Amino acid sequence: MIRSAAMAILLATSFIAQASDEAKAKADPAKGKVIAETICVACHGADGNSPASANPHLAGQHQEYIYKQLKNFKAADGKPAARNNPIMAGMAAPLSDDDMKNVAAWFASQKAKPAAAKDEKQIALGQQLWRQGDFKKGIPACAGCHGPAGAGLPAQYPKLAGQFPEYTEAQLKTFRTGERANDPEKMMRTIAAKMSDVEIKAVSEYAAGLR
């Protein structure tokens, strides 16, 4: 389990370094604020605190991660988008590379208004999966990549602390079905494929309560 988590981090190191350099180069949060207030506001809020659980909180999320996801929503070099989402594809399409860097910098600089865990029955199982995983099923501890407190690791592993549990649950299920496939080395698809609906819901609830 520990070895799996360590390997996942090593595999992502090169991606992280490259995306970090790309995202931070010449980013202008002030210009990103304008984009957020005109394009992103309805779904994610002007400050990145989403008004609806179907759309993720972006406030305080890693700049590098936001930038990577925006790039993944865009088709490039004659290839389809790495992350298939018709709504976000339409939103990202008109954004230049600088626009994506700027709006990522803006959201990353904002203060998150985190969601909270609501289902006490789920917390114990969620905590176990987050901290220890499930050795028998080959599920590594979530903390190995997303951190003990859910802070994540730019640019591949997002901050999950305080994220809407409904959104986290939905993303894990799309990884499980393969509908979402922009994870390096199929890491999240491999992990989610081993998780039941109950386990996915439990770990999503637990992550929502992390700070």
Secondary structure, DSSP 4 states (H G I P E B T S, - for coil): -HHHHHHHHHHHHHHHHHHHHHHHTT--HHHHHHHIIIIIHHHH-TTS--SSTTS---TT--HHHHHHHHHHTS-BTTB--SS--HHHHHHHTT--HHHHHHHHHHHHTSPP-------HHHHHHHHHHHHT-BGGGTB--THHHH-TTS--BTTTB---TT--HHHHHHHHHHHHHTS---SGGGHHHHHHTT--HHHHHHHHHHHHT--
